[in-house]
Amino acid sequence: MLNDKSIVWLLRIYLLLVFVFIFMPIVTSVVFSFNSDRFPSLPLGHFTWNWYDKVYNDPETWDAIRTSIIVALSASLLATIIGFCTAYTDFRYNFRFKNAYLALALLPPTIPLIILALAMLAWFSKLGISGQIWALIIAHTVLGAPFAMAIIRLRLQQMDKDLESAAWNLGASEWATMRYVIIPFALPSIISALCLTMAVSFDEFAIAWFVSGLNKSIPVVILEILQGNVDPQINAIGSFVFATTMTLVVIAQLFLFTKKPTTIK
Amino acid sequence: MIFSNWIRSLDVYALTWRLPVIIWQVLFFLAPLIFMIAMSFFLVKNYRMVEAFELVNWMKIFSKGYFWNSYGLSLGLAALATFTASCIAFPASYCLAFKLSETARRWAIFFLIIPFFTSYLVRTFSWYVLMAESGVVNNIIGHLGIGPIKMLNTMFATNIGYLTLTLPLVIILQTLSMASIDKNLIEAAHNLGAGRVRAIVSVIIPAARIGLIIGALFCFILSFGDFVSPYYLGGSNPPTLPILIIDTTKSGQQWPRAAVIATVMMVTLMLVALSAIKIAYKKR
């Protein structure tokens, strides 16, 4: 029989291997984005900025970045507003069909993207907005809203329900209470919801591929390069996207895990 | 007037917060899905869709052998991914839940969230490069005198892709459910003479059942709906259902038939989800 200590160490080594598996493709991508060989393999070639140069000098990349930024900003704003409204409703009210209401709000992540992509392509074509940037913004709002709602709901959970009633007793209207009590309290989670929904939009490719038409976002450009030959440009674009979304995620987590609820002035 | 009374009794404040999600999701989430199901009964004439109510698309799809092959393959691959992901994740989650400090666990979960926000396409491309005939993996094992092994365009490669997509989520869900188990319960099992394995089988797994099953369910949903891994790593031979949807939509202009396939997928996932939830919450 193995004793306790060695089992614990075996488990830790196993855990480490699992993490290596999970992070291998990410690290590989960053390393090969600086590698000179056309087909990435070992031993490594020499260090180069070549792939970044290529991406940088390609006007298509800049169009895609523009599209991605416009879509991510608009969709994250809309998704966070909708998510906040839903989270507050869930926090404050009880009503008939509340379960159905919450199901409607939280369901989108459980439907495979390829199905949503086809459904939205068909629906947006019928509405006449398929291929426009609006189609992409609307779709990413649908995807992001449940995440925004979940994050903001977690934060509201930490709020004392009496705080709201106290404000009313002191003569504040419901609207004023919202403006001066609830929104300030939820602010960290609102910022983190904005960042996370932006990251979701920045990475989504299936729906974007179906509904975006000529307004290609970055992931759609990656998908199209992928359909061609092996091209290390993907690593360069990928590392850039990685850096961007990581920054967003880290900001989001910083705001999410601020230890104590901020005092309300 | 009844109408004006009704207007006056409306709580404008409450509705302001309640309505946005209802309006948005009905217009842009429910409506597209319902429209897609309706579309599966439309006709295509001269490359144009005509609204109708005919069963012809359903009959066409159901009579094709390749559809059933793809269906079987998709189910099989998703089931395989669910099984491997759950098995690989379990020891890792066990270690995270019981053998690490609170701080270490929080960091580990932070690192498990990172992959969600790195492009899945780029990670798949990395695996493509790693597993290629002259790729990094074959290069390394070549030095050990093994290989080269053909990995790309096999089910193995597809499964690696699925794991890339699902493993972090499965570990997170398993860990959270195991970490919330009352430690006294496990202590009690040990005091009653249960060994480590016995404690896992008869205390930890039943207590963490909901998390384990929900993790497996998400793994199934994600793998069943993914087209990237079976296409770029698995070689799409034969195609899975999501690839079939893309081919039918993009090249064939046959949106109604793609809608049939998508509807079948949705119904399948609903059945899987309902049975999984039933098992998870069944009283013992």
Chai-1 contact restraints between the chains, C-beta under 6 A:
chainA,res_idxA,chainB,res_idxB,connection_type,confidence,min_distance_angstrom,max_distance_angstrom,comment,restraint_id
A,V8,B,K99,contact,1.0,0.0,6.0,A-B,restraint_1
A,L11,B,C95,contact,1.0,0.0,6.0,A-B,restraint_2
A,L11,B,K99,contact,1.0,0.0,6.0,A-B,restraint_3
A,Y14,B,P91,contact,1.0,0.0,6.0,A-B,restraint_4
A,L15,B,A92,contact,1.0,0.0,6.0,A-B,restraint_5
A,L15,B,C95,contact,1.0,0.0,6.0,A-B,restraint_6
A,V18,B,A92,contact,1.0,0.0,6.0,A-B,restraint_7
A,I22,B,P115,contact,1.0,0.0,6.0,A-B,restraint_8
A,I22,B,P168,contact,1.0,0.0,6.0,A-B,restraint_9
A,P25,B,R123,contact,1.0,0.0,6.0,A-B,restraint_10
A,P25,B,S126,contact,1.0,0.0,6.0,A-B,restraint_11
A,P25,B,W127,contact,1.0,0.0,6.0,A-B,restraint_12
A,I26,B,T118,contact,1.0,0.0,6.0,A-B,restraint_13
A,T28,B,S126,contact,1.0,0.0,6.0,A-B,restraint_14
A,S29,B,V122,contact,1.0,0.0,6.0,A-B,restraint_15
A,S29,B,S126,contact,1.0,0.0,6.0,A-B,restraint_16
A,P40,B,V129,contact,1.0,0.0,6.0,A-B,restraint_17
A,S41,B,S134,contact,1.0,0.0,6.0,A-B,restraint_18
A,S41,B,G135,contact,1.0,0.0,6.0,A-B,restraint_19
A,S41,B,V136,contact,1.0,0.0,6.0,A-B,restraint_20
A,S41,B,N139,contact,1.0,0.0,6.0,A-B,restraint_21
A,L42,B,V136,contact,1.0,0.0,6.0,A-B,restraint_22
A,L42,B,N139,contact,1.0,0.0,6.0,A-B,restraint_23
A,I82,B,P20,contact,1.0,0.0,6.0,A-B,restraint_24
A,I82,B,V21,contact,1.0,0.0,6.0,A-B,restraint_25
A,I82,B,W24,contact,1.0,0.0,6.0,A-B,restraint_26
A,C85,B,W17,contact,1.0,0.0,6.0,A-B,restraint_27
A,C85,B,P20,contact,1.0,0.0,6.0,A-B,restraint_28
A,T86,B,V21,contact,1.0,0.0,6.0,A-B,restraint_29
A,Y88,B,W17,contact,1.0,0.0,6.0,A-B,restraint_30
A,T89,B,W17,contact,1.0,0.0,6.0,A-B,restraint_31
A,T89,B,R18,contact,1.0,0.0,6.0,A-B,restraint_32
A,L104,B,Q25,contact,1.0,0.0,6.0,A-B,restraint_33
A,A105,B,V21,contact,1.0,0.0,6.0,A-B,restraint_34
A,P108,B,F29,contact,1.0,0.0,6.0,A-B,restraint_35
A,P112,B,G225,contact,1.0,0.0,6.0,A-B,restraint_36
A,I114,B,G225,contact,1.0,0.0,6.0,A-B,restraint_37
A,I114,B,F227,contact,1.0,0.0,6.0,A-B,restraint_38
A,I114,B,P242,contact,1.0,0.0,6.0,A-B,restraint_39
A,I114,B,I245,contact,1.0,0.0,6.0,A-B,restraint_40
A,I115,B,A262,contact,1.0,0.0,6.0,A-B,restraint_41
A,I115,B,M266,contact,1.0,0.0,6.0,A-B,restraint_42
A,L118,B,I245,contact,1.0,0.0,6.0,A-B,restraint_43
A,L118,B,A258,contact,1.0,0.0,6.0,A-B,restraint_44
A,L118,B,A262,contact,1.0,0.0,6.0,A-B,restraint_45
A,A119,B,P32,contact,1.0,0.0,6.0,A-B,restraint_46
A,A119,B,L33,contact,1.0,0.0,6.0,A-B,restraint_47
A,A119,B,M36,contact,1.0,0.0,6.0,A-B,restraint_48
A,M120,B,P32,contact,1.0,0.0,6.0,A-B,restraint_49
A,A122,B,F35,contact,1.0,0.0,6.0,A-B,restraint_50
A,A122,B,M36,contact,1.0,0.0,6.0,A-B,restraint_51
A,A122,B,M39,contact,1.0,0.0,6.0,A-B,restraint_52
A,W123,B,A31,contact,1.0,0.0,6.0,A-B,restraint_53
A,W123,B,P32,contact,1.0,0.0,6.0,A-B,restraint_54
A,W123,B,F35,contact,1.0,0.0,6.0,A-B,restraint_55
A,I138,B,F28,contact,1.0,0.0,6.0,A-B,restraint_56
A,V142,B,F28,contact,1.0,0.0,6.0,A-B,restraint_57
A,V142,B,F29,contact,1.0,0.0,6.0,A-B,restraint_58
A,E174,B,Y13,contact,1.0,0.0,6.0,A-B,restraint_59
A,A199,B,F117,contact,1.0,0.0,6.0,A-B,restraint_60
A,D203,B,S119,contact,1.0,0.0,6.0,A-B,restraint_61
A,F205,B,L121,contact,1.0,0.0,6.0,A-B,restraint_62
A,I222,B,L121,contact,1.0,0.0,6.0,A-B,restraint_63
A,L223,B,L121,contact,1.0,0.0,6.0,A-B,restraint_64
A,L226,B,F125,contact,1.0,0.0,6.0,A-B,restraint_65
A,I234,B,F125,contact,1.0,0.0,6.0,A-B,restraint_66
A,G238,B,S119,contact,1.0,0.0,6.0,A-B,restraint_67
A,G238,B,V122,contact,1.0,0.0,6.0,A-B,restraint_68
A,V241,B,S119,contact,1.0,0.0,6.0,A-B,restraint_69
A,F242,B,T118,contact,1.0,0.0,6.0,A-B,restraint_70
A,T245,B,F117,contact,1.0,0.0,6.0,A-B,restraint_71
A,V249,B,F117,contact,1.0,0.0,6.0,A-B,restraint_72
